[in-house]
Amino acid sequence: MDFLTLFAVYVLTVLTCIILICKYSGQQQTPFNTLFNGVAKVFAPYTPKWLQKLSHWTLHTLFHQRSNMFIYLHTLLEGAVYAEFTYEVFGFCREMDTTLTSLSVPYILLAVKTFFFYRCIKGDPGTVTRSNIAGQLHVYPYDRRLFHPGVSCPTCQLLKPARSKHCRVCNRCVLRFDHHCVWVNNCIGAQNTRYFLLYLSSVCAMAGSVALLTGDMLLHAVLRSGILRATYIDENGDRQLAGPLFVAQHLFLTFPRIVFMLGFLVFIFFLLAGYSLFHFYLALVNQTSNEWYKSRGYVCQHCRPTPAPDGACSPAPDHSRRYFYSRGILPNLREIFSPPRPVQKKDN
């Protein structure tokens, strides 16, 4: 049972890290920053300068510049899962009379996911430019809470439309900015949020379908082997019936790669399912993750907008509605899947 114990410790450690990341996400000062800075200070005198520069360059390239590294990692993990499924699980499932229709579902979902994945990578998220700024300023009204009229982007030197934000990674302002996704190496904004939601859904469906077929194969393997009726001699010399832990150990020893793949898929499924539900919730209430994070720590400090003629700040915003841009479930979804286009002025 040593292997099972180590595997359980590994899963608990990863889950703990995810919970902490979710808890402290969006905050400037976190235990992670404190720990990382403390460790860096301790080991800096003993670390070669070239290694420090290499680590800083690597972190800067991965998280502060546009990079295809996570796309390659995504493709590698996906290829490894499908290679194992095709090489081993597919054959076992055919021996157990699983229909070809059921076995074809993961491959169909892979094709669907690839399409949405490509659209997320290559599609324009809704970049604000000098040629379309006039129209984009009228797409959404300013709520005067998170977004104020008269504010310019200090980098792009353009007026900021409501619900827009400057992405430091892509170095551009994006309308209805949600977040920058390293897995697609692109921003998620007004024009590609629908593809991102469908991409998340298809990845969850892929992981779920492969996991179900793999779990069904392992279940049939256990039932056909008759191990549930088997007995073994324990440390005290007593005969014991094979319990769940014994069966799990048997599966680990018999199908190690398949069981590890199943555990990875279950973990990925629940992780992405929670993330997908969060983004679908935001879609239903017509809110972006950027707006959600800002609302959590919002403090009324808006002397940055254009002041009134008498030098005072703009009138106090109305906070009676929590979701300013929500127009109802169906109109909110219609806005996601058929985003409003900037009004183009006709030249006379």
N, C-alpha and C positions, 0 to 999 in steps of 0.2 A: 504493500500500500504506500510505499515511500513516494513513488512516482505520482500517485493520486494526490498525496499531501502537497507535494511541490507544485503540482498543477493548480490546486485550490489556492495556494498562497499567491501564485502568479495572477490568477483571475482576481482575487481580492485586492491585490496591489494595483492592478490596472483600473479596476472600478473605483478605488479610492482616489487615484490620480484624476480620473474623469470628473468625479464629484467635486473635488477641490478646484479644478479648472473651471467648471460651471459656476461654482460659488463665487470665485474671485474674478471671473471674466469681466472685462470692461473697467476694472479698477486700476489706477496707476500704481498704488503701493500694495503689494501682495506679499504673502510669505514666500512665494517663489522668487520674486525679485530680491528679497532680503537674503534668502538662502544662497541664491546664485552669486550675488555680489560678495557675500561673506566667504564662500568657497573660492571665488576668483581672487580675492585679496590674499587668502592664505597661500594659495598655490602659485600666485603670480611671480614671486621671487625665484621659484624653482623651475618655472616653465620657460623654455627657450623662446626668444622673441619671434622666431619664425613660426613656431607653433601657435603663439598667441595671435599673430597676424592672420594665420591660416584659419583659425577658429572664428575670429571676428569676420573675416571675409566670407566664410561659409554661411554663418548665421545671417549676415547682411544680405547675401545673395538669395538665400532661401526665403526669408521673411520680409525683406525690405526692398526687393527688386522683383520684377517679373521674371519667373523662372519656370521652365518646363519640368523640373525635377520631380514634382509631386504628380504630374501627369504620367511620367515614366514609371514612378512607383505604383500608381494606381493600375496602370496597364500590366505591370509585372505581377502584382498580387492577383489580379483578375485572371491573368494567364495561368498562374500556378494552380488556382482553384479549379479552373475549367480543364486543365491538363489532367489533374488528379481525378476529377469526376469522369472525364472521358476514358481515361486509361484503366481505371479500376472499377469505379462505382457503376458505370454504364453497363459493363459486361456482367457484373453480379446481378444487376437489376433485370437484365434480359434473361438470365438463367432462372430468375424467380418470377418470370412471366409478367413483368411490368410492361404496360403497353407503350408502343413507340410514341403515341400521342402525349403521354405523360412525360416521357423522356425528352421530347422535343421542346417542352415549355421553357426550360432554362436557356436554350439556344435562341428561341424566338425573343425572349426577354433581353438577351444579350444584344441582339440586333437593334431592338427598340432603344435600349439604354445607350448604345453607341451613337445613335442618331441624336438624341438629346444631349449627350455628352459633347458631341462635336458642335452643336448649336450653342451650348454654353461657352465653349472655348472660343469659337470664331465670331459669335454674334456681338453686335454693338450693344452695350448695356443701356445706352441713352446718354452718350457723351454730349456735354454742353460745349458748344463752339461759338465763335463769333458769327457764323452764318445762320445758326438756328436759335441764338439766345433770345431774339425778339419774340419768337413764337413760344419758346419754353417758359418764358416768364409768366405766361397766361395759362399754362396747363393746370396748375394747382394754385389755390389761394393761400396766402400766408396765414398761419394760425396765430401769429404774434405771441407765441409761447416758446416753441422750439425754432421757428423760422420767422424772420422779420424782413420786411421790405427794406431796400436800400443798402443791404450788406453786400460787399464785394469780396470775391475770393482773392486773398493776397498773392496767390501764386499765379492763377490764370488771368488776373486783372479783369474779371468779368463779374457783373451782377449775379448773385446766386439766386436761381429760381427756388421756389418753395420745394422742400423735400429733397434738395440736392446736397451733395457733400463732395469735397475734394478728396480723392484717393491718393495717398502719398506713394503707394506702390506703382500705380499706373500713371500718376502725375496728370490727372485730369479730373474735372468735375463731372459727376454723374447724376442725372435726374432720377428721383425716387431711389436714392442710393440705399442699398440694403447692407452689403458687406463685400469685402474682397475675398474671394474663395481661392486659396492656393491650389486646391485640387483641380480646378479648371483654368487656373492662371488668368483669371479675368474678374472684373467687378460684376456684381449682381445688381441690376438696376431695373428701370421701368420697362426696357425692351426685351429683357431675357429672364425675368423672374419666372415666367411660365415654364420656360425650358428647364430652369433649375428645379422647380417643384416636380416636374415630370421626371427629371433625371434622378432625384432622390427617391421617388416612388418606384422607379424601375430598378434601381440598385437594391432597394429593400425587397422587392418581389423576386429579383434574381437570387439573393441570399436565402430568402425563405423557401423558394422552390427547390434549390439544390440541397438545402438542409433537410427538407421534408423527404425528398427521394433518398438521401443518404441515411436518414434515420429509419426509414421504412426498410431499406436494405439490411441495416444492422439488426433491426427487430426480427426480420425473417431469418437472418443468419443464426440468431440466438434460438429461435423457436425450432429451426430445423436441426440444430446441433443437439438438442435435448439437454443443454447444460442447466436448465432450470430444475431438472430432476436429479442432477448430479450431486454427489457428496464428496467431502474431502476431510482429511485428518488434520485437526488443528494442532497448535503447539503443545497442548496437554494430552495429545493422543486420542481425543474424542472425535467421533464422526459427526460432521456438521453438514447441513444442507447448504447448497450454494445460494448465497444471498445476493442482493444488488451490487455490493462492493466486489464480490467475487466475479460476478458477470462483467462488471465494468473493467476489472483488471484483465479478464480474459479477452475482452474486445481490444483493449490497449495493446496487448501482446500479439493478438492475431491480425488486427487491422490498424497499426499505429498511425499511418499517414491519414487514413480515412477518418479515424476518431479525432485526430488533431484538427483536420480540416472542418469537421462538423462543429467542434468547439469554437473554432475561429468564426465560422459562419453564423452561429447562434449569437455570439458576442457582437459581431458586426450588425446583425439584423436588429437587435434590441437597441444598440447605440444609434443607428441611423433611423430607426422607427421613432425614437423619442425626438431626434432632431427634426425629422420630417413633420411630426405632429406639431412641433413648435412653430415651424414655418407655415403650415397650413392654418394654424390658429391665427397667425399674423395676417395671412391672406384673407381670412374670414372677417377680421376686424379692420382691414385696410391699414395696416401698420407695418413698417419695416423694422428689422432688428436694430438698425441705427436709431430709429425713433424710440424703440422700446428701451434701449440702453440709456438714451438721453433722459427719458421720462423717469427712470429709476432714480437718477441722481440730480434731477432738475432743481436748480436754485434760481430764483428770479434775479438775474443780473443782466439786464439788457440796456446798458448804456451804449452798447456797440451799434444798435440800429441807428438809422438817421434820426436825429433829435427833432422835436417839434420846433416851430419857429421861435417860441419863447425860450428855447434852450432846455425845456423839460423833456423827459422821456416820453415815449408814445403812451397812449392810454393803456391802463391795465387790461390784460387779456381776459377773456371769459373762460374760466376753467370748469364750467358746469358740465361740459362733455369731455369724457376721458379720451375718446377716440374721435378726434376732430374730423378726420377724412373718411370715416365710415359712413356709408350710404345704405347699408343693408347687405345681407349676405350675398344675394344674387348680383346686385350692382358692383359689390366689391370684387367678386370673382370675375365678373365681366371686365373690370378694369385690369385685372391681372392677365387674363388670357386674350384680351383685345385692348392693349394699352392705348391711351389717348396720344394722338400725334400732335407735334407742335403746329400752331397755326402759321402757315407760310403767307407772308404778304406778297401780293401780286405787284409787279413793277408796272407803272403806268407807261 
